[in-house]
Amino acid sequence: NTLKISESTLYRWRTNNLISYQYTDKGNVLFSYSQLYRAIYNGIVTVRQIEKKDLLAAMTAFKDEVIRKSIAGKL
């Protein structure tokens, strides 16, 4: 889990319809990066003991790493 968010927190977000999501063919849950970022930024979703600025920084670092790997052909 990239953001160190517990499964129960993610489940709560889904069951309370706090952020949209979709299931993959294998049954995994996917959240849209931009929607998740916006939900954290606007305080729609929170994570106990992790400050908003730290969550947003972790999301940005994750996105940057995906882009770096994509450019390097390592995805």
Helices and strands as residue ranges (DSSP letters): H 7-15, E 21-23, E 29-31, H 33-41, H 52-72
